[in-house]
Every structure is written in C-alpha cells, then in structure tokens.
Amino acid sequence: MESTIYQSDIFKMACTQFDLAANLLEMDPRLRERVKVPKRCMTVACPIELDSGEVVLFEGFRVQHHLSMGPTKGGLRFHPQVNLGEVAALAMWMSWKCALVGLPYGGAKGGIAVDPHSLSVNELEHLSRRYMQEMIPFVGPNTDVMAPDMGTNEQVMAWMMDTYSNHVGNTVPAIVTGKPLGLGGSEGRKEATGNGVAYLAKSYLQDLKIPLSQATAVIQGFGNVGAEAALALEQYGVEIIGISDVSGGFFNSKGINLKSALTHVGKHRSLAGWRGGDRVSNEELLLISCDVLIPAALERVIDEKNAGKIQCRILAEAANGPTTNAADVILAQRDDVLIVPDIFCNSGGVIVSYFEWVQDLQSTFWTREEVLRRLHAILDNTKAQVETQKSKLNCTRREAALSLGIHRVAEAKRLRGLFP
C-alpha cells in the first residue's frame, strides 16, 4: 500500500530506503507493510496567549512508528517547516536506529511548526506545556518517551516533565530524557550524539590508516551536535577547518578556533558576524576537501547535484537523512567515500537517552565516564555487526545498517503474531 497520510519527499525517501533493505532481506509480504507503516499519528492544536495578549494557534504532531519491542522513543523539534510527513520519516528512522543498536524501543518523533527564536521564554514555556498537555493520553514512561531535538533543549524537557507529573500527581522523571541533571538527567547526555559521531569518525579514520594528527574535518551545522562533534574530534587531534550554521559558513585552512566560535554563538545565537575564517556558503562548505565531512544540520543536503563533487574520505552523517536516494546511487559508484549512515552515526543520542531512562526508573545514576564507556562499547559492537552484514550481503553500509534494524523489528512482530 502507499500511504495517503504522510505526503512529503523525506517520507518517500525513508520508504525507498526501507524497500531496498526489505528486498535484500526477502521479507515475508505478510510482514512488510506492518513493519513499514507507522502505527499511529497524532495532530494537535496548541493555542497559547502571547505576551502581547494575542492568542495564536500552533499545529503539533507526534508519530509512533511501532510498539512491538517496548515504548516508543524520539525527539521533539520546534521548526517552521515541521510537517507530518517529516515527523513520520524521522520516527521510522528512529525505529531502525533503536533496533540496530539493541535498545528495547520503537521509534517516535514529534514536532511543532514554529520558529522558537520568535517566542519569548514565557511563550516558549506555554507552548511546551500545552503540547505535553495535549499528548498526555498518548505518552508515558512505558508508552512513549520524548527527548530534545532541533529547536528544543533540556529546559523544554523540564517544563514537559513538570506538566506530565502535575497531571498524574507524582514526579515522573522517566517521561522525558535530555532533562537537566537536577531533575534526573544523565551525565554525558548533552554531548552524546556529537561524541558518538566523533568516536565513529575516529574509528573509521584508524581503519583507513589516516593519522588523526594529520586529519581534517568540515562540519555543516554548528548546533549542539555539530559543536560537540567538533570538540571531541579536536580532542582526538583532528583539525577542524570548516564550520557553518543557518547564517553561512567559515573556512580556515589553518584550523577553526572552536573556543572563539562557541563564545560568539553563545553571545549572538549564530555564527553571523564572526571573523574566524573565510566566508563560504553552506553549499560551498560541503565541497571543501577534507578527510571527514559531517552534515549535522538538515535533511537532504547531499543530493544528485553535489554527490559527485564532495571531496571527503569519510561522510559521517550526524543529521537525519542528509543524503538523498539519488545521491546514494552516485556515492555507491565511488570507491573513495566511506559513508557512516545516519541511523548508526548519530545513534549516540538515543543510546544515552536510554541510559537516562534506565537510571530514572532505577533511581541510580552513573558518572560521565561510565556513560561514555558504555556508549562507546555499544558503538564498537554495532560497528562490528554492520561491517559483518555489509560483507555478508555484499551491500552498502547504509543497506547493512538498515537491514539489521529492520530485520529485528520484523522478527519481533513475527514472534508476537497478529492480534485478531
């Protein structure tokens, strides 16, 4: 069947990826659509009163892809272009990601079509609380657990946890992850996604026998994930020569001063006006010659127009869906670019979110060193499985990762059977 609900290019892209992996697996037709199509979606109206007294209504979405292996898990993004199709695609990818790294979750994703920078702190709190209030019938620590994503942060999660807890009459830290440490958050959660990206980039650089002290990296997207990846790579000895955000990018062949860039962003909320390198566009940044290219911003930035022109040795996908299906075909014909696919590369965030959820349920907390040690152990184990699957099926690394995750979801559904 072809869904008539989730109409968007990114949802079609996710479905195409699924179909390729399902074909490789020769999946039972009786399971195929059950594994592919999201279980449920919610669209809610979120009216809030602005500081001016005006009442404005925002549209909110939540898609829960499957609940066969445990509660669903996924972020909440505030962005003007959020739509149901995008949210559904992200929920699908989260399902394969969780199954790939061995977490007892299904995938979910949520969003509100809003520019969070246009809201005051008071307005942002009202919108966050209203969204959670509308979602209460559909979420819970054993049903669906939210986390921060683009445009949201630990303060938003704190407001949402408080809203849910007030509704049920007791404190429920495990209803969200990515919370402040004082409310049951986990050490290492803030840097988890970027740290995982950098750890895998380092691991593949070592496989290619490229000395870390001689390696260079370019990062498109200098938000939390991109900045944390940059800091971790710098600790490994890799030189960062290009960074960007929505305002544009900067290239410096002698190395980007990350401390200066972060200080500027902290003061001005973007890289606009910074003077740490030569100005380049986001499109030009992707074509800079480097050892590691990290798209850490929006989806579909590497397409059929630039896939043949990128000049990196490793493409580490920190963003969700940064490479289109057409670009995948082009890159598969090149033997000079090693792709670390998104559902594996950026899995550090959900892995440490899982650690936070476990710590909250047990009221026992770990040190940052313990969190990162456990994270790196899971990434090492998953990498070995992906490489084995790639050799076994003679397929791309993306197809290997997808087929592993999708097979595990399909097997869970097969074992549980079809409820009459």
Secondary structure in CASP SS format (residue, H / E / C, confidence):
PFRMAT SS
TARGET T0000
AUTHOR 0000-0000-0000
METHOD secondary structure of the structure
MODEL  1
M C 1.00
E C 1.00
S C 1.00
T C 1.00
I C 1.00
Y C 1.00
Q C 1.00
S C 1.00
D H 1.00
I H 1.00
F H 1.00
K H 1.00
M H 1.00
A H 1.00
C H 1.00
T H 1.00
Q H 1.00
F H 1.00
D H 1.00
L H 1.00
A H 1.00
A H 1.00
N H 1.00
L H 1.00
L H 1.00
E C 1.00
M C 1.00
D C 1.00
P H 1.00
R H 1.00
L H 1.00
R H 1.00
E H 1.00
R H 1.00
V H 1.00
K H 1.00
V C 1.00
P C 1.00
K C 1.00
R E 1.00
C E 1.00
M E 1.00
T E 1.00
V E 1.00
A E 1.00
C E 1.00
P E 1.00
I E 1.00
E E 1.00
L C 1.00
D C 1.00
S C 1.00
G C 1.00
E C 1.00
V E 1.00
V E 1.00
L E 1.00
F E 1.00
E E 1.00
G E 1.00
F E 1.00
R E 1.00
V E 1.00
Q E 1.00
H C 1.00
H C 1.00
L C 1.00
S C 1.00
M C 1.00
G C 1.00
P C 1.00
T E 1.00
K E 1.00
G E 1.00
G E 1.00
L E 1.00
R E 1.00
F E 1.00
H E 1.00
P C 1.00
Q C 1.00
V C 1.00
N C 1.00
L H 1.00
G H 1.00
E H 1.00
V H 1.00
A H 1.00
A H 1.00
L H 1.00
A H 1.00
M H 1.00
W H 1.00
M H 1.00
S H 1.00
W H 1.00
K H 1.00
C H 1.00
A H 1.00
L H 1.00
V C 1.00
G C 1.00
L C 1.00
P C 1.00
Y C 1.00
G E 1.00
G E 1.00
A E 1.00
K E 1.00
G E 1.00
G E 1.00
I E 1.00
A E 1.00
V C 1.00
D C 1.00
P H 1.00
H H 1.00
S H 1.00
L C 1.00
S C 1.00
V H 1.00
N H 1.00
E H 1.00
L H 1.00
E H 1.00
H H 1.00
L H 1.00
S H 1.00
R H 1.00
R H 1.00
Y H 1.00
M H 1.00
Q H 1.00
E H 1.00
M H 1.00
I H 1.00
P H 1.00
F H 1.00
V C 1.00
G E 1.00
P C 1.00
N C 1.00
T C 1.00
D E 1.00
V E 1.00
M E 1.00
A E 1.00
P E 1.00
D C 1.00
M C 1.00
G C 1.00
T C 1.00
N C 1.00
E H 1.00
Q H 1.00
V H 1.00
M H 1.00
A H 1.00
W H 1.00
M H 1.00
M H 1.00
D H 1.00
T H 1.00
Y H 1.00
S H 1.00
N H 1.00
H H 1.00
V H 1.00
G C 1.00
N C 1.00
T C 1.00
V C 1.00
P H 1.00
A H 1.00
I H 1.00
V E 1.00
T C 1.00
G C 1.00
K C 1.00
P C 1.00
L H 1.00
G H 1.00
L H 1.00
G C 1.00
G C 1.00
S C 1.00
E C 1.00
G C 1.00
R C 1.00
K C 1.00
E C 1.00
A H 1.00
T H 1.00
G H 1.00
N H 1.00
G H 1.00
V H 1.00
A H 1.00
Y H 1.00
L H 1.00
A H 1.00
K H 1.00
S H 1.00
Y H 1.00
L H 1.00
Q H 1.00
D H 1.00
L C 1.00
K C 1.00
I C 1.00
P C 1.00
L H 1.00
S H 1.00
Q H 1.00
A C 1.00
T E 1.00
A E 1.00
V E 1.00
I E 1.00
Q E 1.00
G C 1.00
F C 1.00
G C 1.00
N H 1.00
V H 1.00
G H 1.00
A H 1.00
E H 1.00
A H 1.00
A H 1.00
L H 1.00
A H 1.00
L H 1.00
E H 1.00
Q H 1.00
Y H 1.00
G C 1.00
V C 1.00
E E 1.00
I E 1.00
I E 1.00
G E 1.00
I E 1.00
S E 1.00
D E 1.00
V C 1.00
S C 1.00
G E 1.00
G E 1.00
F E 1.00
F E 1.00
N C 1.00
S C 1.00
K C 1.00
G C 1.00
I C 1.00
N C 1.00
L H 1.00
K H 1.00
S H 1.00
A H 1.00
L H 1.00
T H 1.00
H H 1.00
V H 1.00
G H 1.00
K H 1.00
H H 1.00
R C 1.00
S C 1.00
L C 1.00
A C 1.00
G C 1.00
W C 1.00
R C 1.00
G C 1.00
G C 1.00
D E 1.00
R E 1.00
V E 1.00
S C 1.00
N H 1.00
E H 1.00
E H 1.00
L H 1.00
L C 1.00
L C 1.00
I C 1.00
S C 1.00
C C 1.00
D C 1.00
V E 1.00
L E 1.00
I E 1.00
P E 1.00
A C 1.00
A C 1.00
L C 1.00
E C 1.00
R C 1.00
V C 1.00
I E 1.00
D C 1.00
E C 1.00
K C 1.00
N C 1.00
A C 1.00
G C 1.00
K C 1.00
I C 1.00
Q C 1.00
C C 1.00
R C 1.00
I E 1.00
L E 1.00
A E 1.00
E C 1.00
A C 1.00
A C 1.00
N C 1.00
G C 1.00
P C 1.00
T E 1.00
T C 1.00
N H 1.00
A H 1.00
A H 1.00
D H 1.00
V H 1.00
I H 1.00
L H 1.00
A H 1.00
Q C 1.00
R C 1.00
D C 1.00
D C 1.00
V C 1.00
L E 1.00
I E 1.00
V E 1.00
P C 1.00
D H 1.00
I H 1.00
F H 1.00
C H 1.00
N C 1.00
S C 1.00
G H 1.00
G H 1.00
V H 1.00
I H 1.00
V H 1.00
S H 1.00
Y H 1.00
F H 1.00
E H 1.00
W H 1.00
V H 1.00
Q H 1.00
D H 1.00
L H 1.00
Q H 1.00
S C 1.00
T C 1.00
F C 1.00
W C 1.00
T C 1.00
R H 1.00
E H 1.00
E H 1.00
V H 1.00
L H 1.00
R H 1.00
R H 1.00
L H 1.00
H H 1.00
A H 1.00
I H 1.00
L H 1.00
D H 1.00
N H 1.00
T H 1.00
K H 1.00
A H 1.00
Q H 1.00
V H 1.00
E H 1.00
T H 1.00
Q H 1.00
K H 1.00
S H 1.00
K H 1.00
L H 1.00
N C 1.00
C C 1.00
T C 1.00
R H 1.00
R H 1.00
E H 1.00
A H 1.00
A H 1.00
L H 1.00
S H 1.00
L H 1.00
G H 1.00
I H 1.00
H H 1.00
R H 1.00
V H 1.00
A H 1.00
E H 1.00
A H 1.00
K H 1.00
R H 1.00
L H 1.00
R H 1.00
G C 1.00
L C 1.00
F C 1.00
P C 1.00
END
